[in-house]
Structure formats: structure tokens, C-alpha cells
Amino acid sequence: MLQVAIASGAICAAIVFAYFIAIDQHRAAVANGGLVAGGQRQTLVKQLESLLRPVSRLPTRTVVQLRHRLSQAGNPGALSPAGFQAVRYSFAALLAIVGLGLGLLVPLSLPGFLSAPLYGAVLAVAGYMAPGLWLGQRIAQRRHQIQRSLAEATDLLTLVVESGMSLDEGLLSITERFHNALGDEIGKVLREIRLGRPRMAALEHMADTAGVPDLHHLVESIVQSDQMGVPIARLLRVQATEMRRRQRQGAQERAAQASSRMVFPMVGCIFPVLWVVLLGPAIIQVLKSLK
């Protein structure tokens, strides 16, 4: 009964905490003339960050690494490293409460005083690791988007520069044409340039942040051409041709691997059914003859 009371009290406390947060968000929205839901979500994250600030402090090196990963993921929800850590702790605490409840309601073969902490600990670890896994998946998706759009964007940039426009106008045309991760990264570069950062430094920072080898190679080539005075249009044409060749080579490699990957579904799904169809009547005849 004591465990049930503790778990019920923890759940009720979480509900009351969420209720007061919702009231505070509603008041803030009314005071600001009715903000959109995105602003409310940011308010909730900031409240969690301020609430868990004593326990969400991280070493400087960890903060730098986490900020770099958040930047690679596109800064989802405008999260800071402390805010992301607060989300981790909050999600772990929520799943720990759920685990305690499951341990009391579904103890399986263990006593209640053992199953509840075990469920709580397992779900707490899962809740702490889930945001990190989600962040890694988001980084991989953005890199894939950039990789798929890079060759076409390089072709567009080449056409714009060869027509006599500047490199900045070519980058602007990419942001107008590509509404994905690559367009977002180019938009960040243009905003940094408007704020006074050197163009090549902004491009190098984008390449380091994105973590895409082809984009890093393209930016290095642009920087070298700017330093040595080589016409950038010719360089971009060569880079676009090389990217198309690598894409075609990668597609050929994936097509060659498709036949070997189809072996496992055929062995696991098609062959057993085929054996049943072919050998089923013979097995039935053998069993009848044995009787």
C-alpha cells in the first residue's frame, strides 16, 4: 500500500505540475495577444530548463559537443544544451513514474517491491537515452537531405554564376529553390554574411557543421579558388560533374547489392511456402500409406 501511495502521489504531482505550466502558458499567450503553438512549446522548454538548471549543468566540453550536435540537427525547438539536458531529465522522470506504476500493476513473477523499482529504472534509462537517439536520427536525416540535394544545387549555382551573377546571388537562388536542410544551411550562411562575417568563413563553418563530405569538399574548392583567383564558374562546373558521377556510381553500387539483399527475404518467406506447396501432397500420401 505504501508503494501504491508513493506512485499515486508522484503521478498526481506530475499532473498538477503540468496543469500549472498550462495555466502559465495560457496567461502568457493572452498577454501577448495569442501566440502560436510553437511559442508555447518554447515557453515550456524554457520553463523546464529554468526548473532543472541546478541538475542540468554540463561540463564545458560537453556543452560544446552538444551545441554542435544541435546545430547539425537544425536547432530543433531552439533548444540550448541545458534545455536539451532538461528535456532528457524530464522524459526520464516521466517514464520512471510510468515504470513504477507498471511494476505495481503488472508485477509478473517478481514481488511488487522488486518489480516496481526495476520497471522504473529500466524506463528511466530508456527515457534518458531516447532524446539522444532522436537527435542522432534527425542529424542523419538532415545529412541525407543535404547529400541528395547537393548535386542539383551545385548545378543551379553554376548556372547562376555563369550567367554573370555573384556567388551571393547564387546562394540566394538556392534558398529560394530548395526548402529543405540544404536551403536552411545556405540561409544561415547568408544571414551571417549580412551580419558582417566573411563569406568564406561562413561557408567553412557551414561545411564543418553539416558534416557532409561532398559539401565540405565543395566549400574547400570554392575557398581555394577564391584565394588563387581561379574562375569560380569553371570550378563549379567541374564539381557538379564530379558529384553527378559519384551519385551515379553510388546508385550502381546499391543496385548491385540489391540481389544479395533479396536472398534473405526469399529464403525466409518464399522458400518455406514453396516447400509446403511442393512437398505437402507427398507428405500426405506418405502418412496415408503408413496408416
C-alpha positions as CSV (number, residue, x, y, z in Angstrom):
1,M,0.0,0.0,0.0
2,L,2.9,2.3,0.8
3,Q,4.3,1.8,-2.7
4,V,0.9,2.4,-4.3
5,A,0.5,5.6,-2.3
6,I,4.0,6.9,-3.3
7,A,3.4,6.1,-7.0
8,S,0.0,7.7,-6.9
9,G,1.4,10.8,-5.2
10,A,4.2,11.1,-7.8
11,I,1.7,10.8,-10.7
12,C,-0.6,13.4,-9.1
13,A,2.3,15.7,-8.6
14,A,3.2,15.4,-12.3
15,I,-0.3,16.1,-13.3
16,V,-0.6,19.2,-11.0
17,F,2.8,20.4,-12.3
18,A,1.7,20.1,-15.9
19,Y,-1.6,21.9,-15.1
20,F,0.1,24.9,-13.6
21,I,2.5,25.0,-16.6
22,A,-0.5,25.0,-18.9
23,I,-2.1,27.9,-17.0
24,D,1.1,29.9,-17.2
25,Q,1.3,29.3,-20.9
26,H,-2.3,30.4,-21.4
27,R,-1.7,33.6,-19.4
28,A,1.5,34.3,-21.4
29,A,-0.4,33.7,-24.7
30,V,-3.3,36.0,-23.6
31,A,-0.8,38.7,-22.5
32,N,1.0,38.6,-25.9
33,G,-2.2,38.7,-28.0
34,G,-2.5,34.9,-28.6
35,L,0.9,33.4,-29.8
36,V,1.1,30.4,-31.9
37,A,1.6,26.9,-30.5
38,G,5.4,27.0,-31.4
39,G,5.9,29.8,-29.0
40,Q,4.1,27.9,-26.3
41,R,6.3,24.9,-26.8
42,Q,9.4,27.1,-26.5
43,T,8.0,28.5,-23.3
44,L,7.5,25.0,-21.9
45,V,11.1,24.1,-22.7
46,K,12.4,27.3,-21.2
47,Q,10.4,26.6,-18.0
48,L,11.8,23.1,-17.8
49,E,15.3,24.5,-18.4
50,S,15.0,27.0,-15.6
51,L,13.4,24.5,-13.3
52,L,16.1,21.8,-13.8
53,R,19.0,24.3,-14.1
54,P,20.7,23.1,-10.9
55,V,20.9,19.5,-12.2
56,S,21.3,20.2,-15.9
57,R,24.7,21.9,-15.7
58,L,27.2,20.3,-18.0
59,P,31.0,20.5,-18.4
60,T,32.2,23.0,-21.0
61,R,33.4,20.3,-23.4
62,T,30.1,18.5,-23.2
63,V,28.2,21.8,-23.8
64,V,30.3,22.5,-26.9
65,Q,29.7,19.0,-28.3
66,L,26.0,19.1,-27.6
67,R,25.7,22.5,-29.1
68,H,27.4,21.2,-32.2
69,R,25.0,18.3,-32.5
70,L,22.0,20.5,-32.0
71,S,23.3,22.7,-34.8
72,Q,23.8,19.7,-37.1
73,A,20.2,18.7,-36.3
74,G,18.9,22.2,-37.3
75,N,18.4,23.5,-33.8
76,P,15.1,21.8,-33.2
77,G,12.8,23.8,-31.0
78,A,15.6,26.4,-30.5
79,L,17.0,24.1,-27.8
80,S,20.1,25.1,-25.9
81,P,22.4,22.4,-24.4
82,A,20.9,23.0,-21.0
83,G,17.4,22.8,-22.4
84,F,18.1,19.5,-24.1
85,Q,19.5,18.1,-20.9
86,A,16.4,19.3,-19.1
87,V,14.2,17.5,-21.6
88,R,16.3,14.4,-21.0
89,Y,15.8,14.5,-17.3
90,S,12.1,15.3,-17.6
91,F,11.5,12.4,-20.0
92,A,13.4,10.1,-17.8
93,A,11.4,11.1,-14.7
94,L,8.1,10.7,-16.6
95,L,9.0,7.2,-17.8
96,A,10.3,6.3,-14.3
97,I,6.9,7.2,-12.9
98,V,5.2,5.1,-15.6
99,G,7.5,2.2,-14.8
100,L,6.7,2.4,-11.1
101,G,3.0,2.2,-12.0
102,L,3.5,-0.7,-14.4
103,G,5.6,-2.6,-11.8
104,L,2.8,-2.3,-9.3
105,L,0.0,-3.2,-11.7
106,V,1.9,-5.9,-13.7
107,P,4.5,-7.5,-11.3
108,L,4.9,-10.6,-13.4
109,S,6.7,-13.2,-11.4
110,L,8.5,-10.8,-9.1
111,P,7.3,-9.3,-5.8
112,G,5.9,-5.7,-6.0
113,F,8.8,-4.2,-4.1
114,L,11.2,-5.6,-6.7
115,S,9.3,-5.2,-9.9
116,A,8.3,-1.5,-9.4
117,P,11.9,-0.2,-9.0
118,L,13.1,-2.5,-11.8
119,Y,10.5,-1.2,-14.2
120,G,11.1,2.4,-13.1
121,A,14.9,2.1,-13.6
122,V,14.6,0.5,-17.0
123,L,12.1,3.0,-18.3
124,A,14.1,5.9,-16.8
125,V,17.3,4.8,-18.6
126,A,15.2,4.4,-21.8
127,G,13.7,7.9,-21.3
128,Y,17.1,9.4,-20.8
129,M,18.5,7.8,-23.9
130,A,15.5,8.4,-26.2
131,P,16.2,12.2,-26.9
132,G,19.8,11.4,-27.8
133,L,18.7,8.7,-30.2
134,W,16.1,11.1,-31.7
135,L,18.7,13.7,-32.1
136,G,21.1,11.3,-33.9
137,Q,18.3,10.2,-36.2
138,R,17.4,13.9,-37.0
139,I,21.1,14.6,-37.8
140,A,21.2,11.6,-40.2
141,Q,18.0,12.7,-41.9
142,R,19.4,16.2,-42.5
143,R,22.7,14.9,-43.8
144,H,20.8,12.7,-46.2
145,Q,18.7,15.6,-47.4
146,I,21.8,17.7,-48.0
147,Q,23.5,14.9,-49.8
148,R,20.6,14.3,-52.2
149,S,20.1,18.0,-53.0
150,L,23.7,19.0,-53.3
151,A,24.3,18.0,-56.9
152,E,21.2,19.8,-58.1
153,A,22.0,22.8,-56.0
154,T,25.6,22.9,-57.5
155,D,24.1,22.8,-61.0
156,L,21.9,25.8,-60.1
157,L,24.7,27.7,-58.6
158,T,26.8,27.0,-61.7
159,L,24.2,28.4,-64.0
160,V,23.7,31.5,-61.9
161,V,27.4,32.2,-61.7
162,E,28.0,31.5,-65.4
163,S,25.2,34.0,-66.2
164,G,27.2,36.8,-64.7
165,M,25.7,37.0,-61.2
166,S,27.7,36.9,-58.0
167,L,28.2,34.0,-55.6
168,D,25.9,35.5,-53.0
169,E,23.1,35.8,-55.6
170,G,23.7,32.1,-56.5
171,L,23.4,31.2,-52.8
172,L,20.2,33.2,-52.5
173,S,18.7,31.4,-55.5
174,I,19.4,28.1,-53.7
175,T,17.5,29.2,-50.7
176,E,14.6,30.2,-52.9
177,R,14.6,26.9,-54.8
178,F,15.4,24.4,-52.0
179,H,13.1,24.4,-49.0
180,N,14.9,21.6,-47.1
181,A,18.0,21.2,-44.9
182,L,20.4,22.5,-47.6
183,G,18.3,25.6,-48.1
184,D,18.3,26.2,-44.3
185,E,22.1,25.9,-44.1
186,I,22.6,28.3,-47.0
187,G,20.2,30.7,-45.4
188,K,22.3,30.7,-42.3
189,V,25.3,31.5,-44.3
190,L,23.6,34.5,-46.0
191,R,22.5,35.8,-42.6
192,E,26.0,35.5,-41.2
193,I,27.3,37.4,-44.2
194,R,24.8,40.2,-43.7
195,L,25.9,40.4,-40.1
196,G,29.5,41.0,-41.2
197,R,31.1,37.6,-41.2
198,P,33.5,36.9,-44.1
199,R,31.9,34.9,-46.8
200,M,34.5,32.1,-46.9
201,A,34.5,31.8,-43.1
202,A,30.7,31.4,-43.1
203,L,30.9,28.7,-45.8
204,E,33.6,26.8,-43.9
205,H,31.5,27.0,-40.8
206,M,28.5,25.6,-42.7
207,A,30.6,22.7,-44.1
208,D,32.0,21.8,-40.7
209,T,28.6,21.9,-39.1
210,A,26.7,19.9,-41.7
211,G,29.2,17.0,-41.7
212,V,28.6,16.1,-45.3
213,P,31.9,15.1,-47.1
214,D,30.7,16.3,-50.6
215,L,29.7,19.7,-49.2
216,H,32.9,20.1,-47.3
217,H,34.9,19.3,-50.5
218,L,32.8,21.8,-52.5
219,V,33.4,24.5,-49.9
220,E,37.2,23.8,-49.8
221,S,37.3,24.1,-53.6
222,I,35.5,27.4,-53.5
223,V,37.8,28.8,-50.8
224,Q,40.9,27.7,-52.8
225,S,39.6,29.2,-56.0
226,D,38.9,32.5,-54.2
227,Q,42.4,32.5,-52.7
228,M,44.2,31.7,-56.0
229,G,42.0,33.7,-58.3
230,V,40.7,30.8,-60.3
231,P,37.3,31.5,-62.1
232,I,34.7,30.0,-59.8
233,A,32.2,29.2,-62.6
234,R,34.7,26.7,-64.2
235,L,35.3,25.2,-60.7
236,L,31.6,24.8,-60.0
237,R,31.1,23.1,-63.4
238,V,33.8,20.6,-62.6
239,Q,32.4,20.0,-59.1
240,A,28.8,19.5,-60.4
241,T,30.0,16.9,-63.0
242,E,32.0,15.1,-60.3
243,M,29.0,15.0,-57.9
244,R,26.8,13.6,-60.7
245,R,29.4,10.9,-61.4
246,R,29.6,9.9,-57.7
247,Q,25.8,9.8,-57.4
248,R,25.6,7.5,-60.5
249,Q,28.3,5.3,-59.1
250,G,26.6,5.1,-55.7
251,A,23.3,4.1,-57.5
252,Q,25.1,1.4,-59.4
253,E,26.6,0.0,-56.2
254,R,23.2,0.0,-54.5
255,A,21.7,-1.8,-57.5
256,A,24.5,-4.4,-57.4
257,Q,23.8,-5.0,-53.7
258,A,20.1,-5.4,-54.2
259,S,20.4,-9.0,-55.5
260,S,22.3,-10.1,-52.4
261,R,19.9,-8.4,-50.1
262,M,17.0,-10.2,-51.6
263,V,18.4,-13.6,-50.7
264,F,17.3,-13.4,-47.0
265,P,13.6,-12.5,-47.8
266,M,13.5,-15.3,-50.4
267,V,15.0,-17.9,-48.0
268,G,12.8,-16.8,-45.1
269,C,9.5,-16.1,-46.7
270,I,9.2,-17.6,-50.2
271,F,11.1,-20.9,-50.0
272,P,9.2,-22.3,-46.9
273,V,5.9,-21.7,-48.7
274,L,7.2,-23.2,-51.8
275,W,8.4,-26.3,-49.9
276,V,4.9,-26.7,-48.3
277,V,3.2,-26.4,-51.7
278,L,5.6,-28.9,-53.4
279,L,6.1,-31.4,-50.6
280,G,2.7,-31.1,-48.9
281,P,0.9,-33.6,-51.1
282,A,3.8,-36.1,-51.0
283,I,3.9,-35.9,-47.2
284,I,0.1,-36.5,-47.0
285,Q,0.4,-39.6,-49.3
286,V,3.2,-41.0,-47.2
287,L,1.2,-40.5,-44.0
288,K,-1.8,-42.3,-45.6
289,S,0.3,-45.2,-46.7
290,L,1.7,-45.6,-43.2
291,K,-1.8,-45.9,-41.8
